[in-house]
Amino acid sequence: MRSSAWFVANYALLILCALRLIDGTRGHRLCGETDYYYEYTECDSTGSRWRVPIPQSPGACTGLPEPVRGTECTFSCEAGEFLEMSAQECTPCAAGSYSLGSGIRFDQWDSMPAGFSSLATSLEYNAHRDERLTCNSSTWVPQGSYLESNRDECTVSLIYAVHLKKQGSVSFEYQYADNNLLFEFFIQNDQCQEMDQSADAKWLKLTNHGEWATHTVNLKSGTNILYWRTGGVMMAKGVKPVLLKNVQIEGVAYTSECFPCKPGSLSRVPGSTACEPCPRDTYAGHGASSCTPCNATTQYAAEGSAYCKYRPPCSKKDYFQFHTACDNEGKTHVIYKWIEPKICLDGVTGAEPLPPSGEKEPCPPCNPGFYNNDTAICSPCPPGTFSDGMKPCDRCPAGTEPTLGYEYKWWNILPANMKTSCFNVGNSKCDGMNGWEVARDHIQSGAGSSDNDYLILNIHIPGFKLPTSMSSHSGTEFGRITFEFEIVCVADCEFYFMMDVNRKSTTVVESWEGTKTRQTYTHVMTQNASVSYTWAFQRTNQPSDVRRYVNDVVRIYSVSVSNAVDGVASRCRACALSTRPSSSTCVPCPPGHYINARTSRCTECPRNTHLVPHATPGPDACKPCGPASRSDKDHSLCYSDCHFTHTEGNVTLTYDLSLLGSVGSLMNGPSFTSKGTKYFHLFKIGLCGGKMAVCTDNVTDLSIADSQREKGEGISAVKTFICQSTIIPATGRGFHTALASQSINLADTLLGVTVASTLDGIRARPELYPQTTKKVPDVNFYYRSLEPTSSCESGRSAVVTLRCNAEKSTKGELAVPSQCPAGTCDGCTFHFLWESSAACPTCTERDYHQIEGACKGGHQDLLYVWTEPKLCVGGLSLPEKKTLPCEGVEFWVRLGAGLGAFTAVLLVSLTCYFWKKNKRLEYKYSRLVISANKECEMPGADSCAVMEGENEGDMEDEIVYTKPSLLGKLKAIASKGNGEHYEHVQLNSSHSKALVWS
């Protein structure tokens, strides 16, 4: 390898000699020190390099110095020095400049420094290609002393590549106050592979408004590509951009020159490692070693100024008033002071004079929990006592205890546990300015040094302590803060209310824009922890260094915090007494018990009622649960036990909803913003069984483990009946995981379960989900959130409609109305449809019917089948198949054939019998007629047939002929002489009578 280095050096030398010969032939002048500069070649495998001269203008001169062996590749100078390439020695920086030795710093952002680039990425394809709807204009913008990120949902990366000869680090300061933007910092190598980083190093934590945080990450030797990436989640009006400044990188091999101080700063002595800002009312240009004073009469300059400004005439915007502490006479003095630093001129034409100070006013009363014992100040009441602020402190009567907290409604001085400050966007703090001013019956935002300053008011609560009688309760409320305020604005002002739990990260609880009438806001603290509540006011978010909108103001009239562990008592509340005789000691009530004011004893709430926090002690503190809901064992909330019964007429439907599962989820969408950002809304619903839904953010809290998120732990966790998160998929976004942000509580109270379309003022709106059949009614779960928002003064509400659908699985499918894809049509009431076979009533006897099988072999089957469509689940199962004995078809055929044959024989027999009988009668009758005709020839006979009036039916069926006996014949011969001749015929009747002619 040494031979290769020798070859390179000699080859370079030959080239230089050839160039010298050529240039000599042309008669060019010899090169001076200003005609070239030195650089090192790349290091070879042995760690060696060469110093070679590089001409400023190739071919302009001849006689460049020969290449020489350079310093070792790992060589670097100390901070405050640079490597002088001619002598290859470390030399101190001159005054007016500085050096980091083996590092570089970027602290001036009038333009984008060399090496930095801003790259915007369109998240989704935009078919219209409207320039306003693309990300082409999204970029990081230099703002003088800092860089400002984009304010839209486009993904924009600030990129810088650096090659380190040894391990180093990168550090920078940033402001990240709005979680509507995502902000991450990561590092890639020269193969575009992301370096291993923890979640804490990758995702930047939120900062307080106006405050700068410092972030440091170690770097490996070699090529490091640094990425600062921002992107919107769900963009709203007035999004706060990310600000970046003072980027410093350690680990470069050497610094060949010192960096001049930026305008407004100086380094007084050689060998400086940093520049310091110029004092107030002085200025400095680029690379200054001293600052120049402004004309004190007509000019002024803030700290770190690059030039002086002329002082305008004073106006009412340039002074403020405040009240002194009360004196022994109970009076306060009104004092007027110029806003510091004073930048205006008084005593000139058009200037507003400062009003005289010293006017006395009566002191306002003390705040509740404080007393004035003939002194100039209000003192807190001793422990165990209370005061309304007007009277001396007194002990609570027996059976009561003091309620701890703070209640500020008089503002003569700033309370001891409150602080105020002012933060400028470009600098850390406003010079000499207080953010808020007390004004007797309210506290208001101050003037600030410019219109885009953040005016900060903070109150710190070290923890919460429930009253003794409630100390054993496991409810979700440990305390609450309530404040009354109003906003008067003509610019695009914003007012923020934030909290920081356990000093981890500040989150925005609520914000307001523009003018707002006097109103009250309450926030409930759901965990017992140390918390700092912060109010921040900004008149405009546009860069500004003047006070144009100083009359834009926010006023806070009262602030009250309940159950503060270090609070004072303004009143007493009833407590439960010990059961010991004559005891006056307050004791805690078991969970779900209220205090009986008559007996001062703990009494359990009735069944299926829940105990309302902060309610007046007594039976009315237990509120009944809604229809088809029950209370938990601690009477802290009402929930559904997954069972529901509905009776209509003589039909009762019973539902078992446990198969639906305790928590359901719905991911609707996708939806797109105007610039193509794809996002989803994730809803989680804790329907029944008492298990809550949990939504968490992973943007600013990625260090929390998944197990903690599932339990609802962490600052950004929301644990309630129904919650919502905004999900941004990783695909097309450049992120390695889907992002969850803006988790909100939609419902924390179950009002009841019913088939009715309205409950407690909430309407289910069945027209949003047309039914195909009405055989089974929908079951509606009604919820409400008791926490008001700026757009929903009465809080949000939700209706979950369960619909029986036999074609769905037991887990079913959740849906939102097609007319309202976000789940709500008005922003306050949310509607969900949950179709499932498990939402059908349990099966009963009316849901199936019987089918009789054919009789085979003397046996018959009885089958039972469900009535279609089957609209039931579980409950009664189908009866088993039954087999009964039966007579087959063959038996009945044989029996029928036998009976038929018998009937046929009988009919034939009867026919033959009557036919024969009729023939005999006909024969006899004919004989009788013949005989009668012969006798009818004799005179004197009236009739030779049946006598008139006689019934033929009474006659004998049989006609009997008898031959004349011998005696008869003799009589016949003897009678011939008389001309008479008779023949005897005997007719036998059925009555054994005979008609005989003789």
PyMOL commands that set and color helices and strands:
alter all, ss='L'
color gray80, all
select helices_A, chain A and resi 2-26+33-35+131-133+199-202+316-318+468-470+619-621+657-660+706-710+766-768+837-839+845-847+889-935+952-954+966-978
alter helices_A, ss='H'
color red, helices_A
select strands_A, chain A and resi 36-40+50-55+68-69+81-84+89-92+97-98+103-106+116-121+141-142+147-148+155-164+168-175+181-188+213-219+222-232+243-250+259-260+265-266+276-277+282-283+292-293+299-300+309-310+319-323+331-338+359-362+370-371+379-380+385-386+394-395+400-408+418-423+436-438+443-445+454-461+479-488+494-501+506-513+516-525+531-538+553-562+568-574+576-577+586-587+593-596+601-604+609-611+622-624+630-631+638-639+643-648+651-656+663-672+678-686+693-695+718-720+722-728+739-747+749-754+758-759+762-763+779-784+797-804+813-815+829-836+848-856+859-866+882-885+958-961+985-988+994-997
alter strands_A, ss='S'
color yellow, strands_A
deselect
rebuild
show_as cartoon
